């Protein structure tokens, strides 16, 4: 189990056990996750393609949406194929360094997802509160720098996870009761003191998720004040309408995330372990699966872009025939 230096107590590989207690149902559990993964890949890749090729969608709001889609599809790709191999082919071994790499990318990308949602909230704030200056404030260089800063923030705050986890001794075994290498799930396998991991993990969650939720709340407070002050009911409804998709995305992302983070640390003993694991997987799968659907249904420009992409020639021909 251990590497060449036996004193280091570093395993050569971990064994991911999937969903403990539900091993007999692994084949069936994999089916909805496989279906969600297919929808997530097709939906998010379709959104990215549509935004890049449709001239009407070359706006800051949709650039941020494309960044969110890229983050989502990359996030679920880091875990779902491996999870399906565990469930369907019983391929449970994962190299120690590969496990650390997966852990790093999962947490970096979830932090990136949270950061993009914050940027989208700021985008809505500028669009509603400063509509005349919208295009001059959110220029392409500003959008690129904001996206890069969000990514670097995640990398710098999550990178210590790998070092904190690698330093731990693993003398209890190498079995991880999970479907992927989550930071605290790996740390709890250790026979050493992982209190620093738990404290830093909570600190990173507060610095990323807490800061983002504060900025989102502040943005929507300002948006609400601006919208309420509008004299026209139609204008108020239109302003709120531009935010509904983003609000849905926030709820889809943060509710399972907060459940996962805090039940790992507080009161998790009262919740069956297989529920923890299933919620943790839904936390990674729900946003990539539902975000393209929500934005496709709620956003008129995206609906029109999809219709134009699917039926453009036939619609043009029909209009020509009518004229």
C-alpha positions, 0 to 999 in steps of 0.5 A: 500500500505504501510507497518506497519510503515506508516511514512516509506512510504515503499510499501508492493509491487510494480505493474509492468505495463509491456510495457506502451501504448502497453497493448493490445499487451502484449500477442503478445509481450510475444511470441518472448520473450518466444521464445528467452528465450527457445533458450537462456536456451537450447543454453547456457545450451547446451554449458555448458554441451558440454564444461564440457564433451568434452575434446578438449574444456577444455581450458581457452577460453572455460572456460570463455565461459562457465562462460559467458553462466552461467551468461547469462542464470541466467540473463534472468531467473531472468526477463523473467518468471516474465515478461511472467506472467505479459503479459499472466496472468496479475500477476503484483504484486511483493513484495517490497523486491523481487523487490529489490532482482531482481534489485540486481541480474539483475544489478550484473549479467549484470556487471558480463557479462561485466566482463567476456567479458573483461576476454575473451578479455584478454584471446585472447590477451595472446593467440595471443601475448604470445602463448608459455606462454598461458597455463602457464599464464592462469592456472585453479586457475588464471581463477577461481580467475579472475571469482570470482573477477569479481563476487565480483566486481559486488556484491560490486558495485551493493549492494549499489543500494538496500540501496539507493533505500530502503531509498527513500519514496514512497508516489506517488504510487507503479506503475512501468512502466516496466517489471522488477525492474530496478534501475532507474525505481524503484527510479523514482517512489519515491517522494523523491530526487533520484539524489544520485541514478542517480549519483551512478548508472552512477558511477557504470556503468562507473566503471564496463562497462567503465573500461571493455570497456577500457580493451577490447579496449586496448587488441584489440589494442595490438592484432591488432598490433601483428597481423599486424606484422605477415608476413603470410596472413594465420596466420593473418587471423587465428588470426583474426578468433579466435576473431570474435565470441568475437567481435560479443558478445561485439557488441551484449552486449554493444550497447543496454546496452549503449542505455539503460543507457544513454537514462535513463539519457540524452535526454530520453524525445525524445524517447517513453517510450515503446521503452525504455522498449522494448530496456531494455528487448532486452538488457537482452535477446539478448546476452543470445539468440545470444551468443550460436548461434554466438559461435556455428557458428563461432567456429570450435571446438564447431561445431565439439563438437556438431556434435560429441555429436549428431552423434558421434556413427553414424560417428564412424560407418561410418568411420569403414565401410569405412575402 
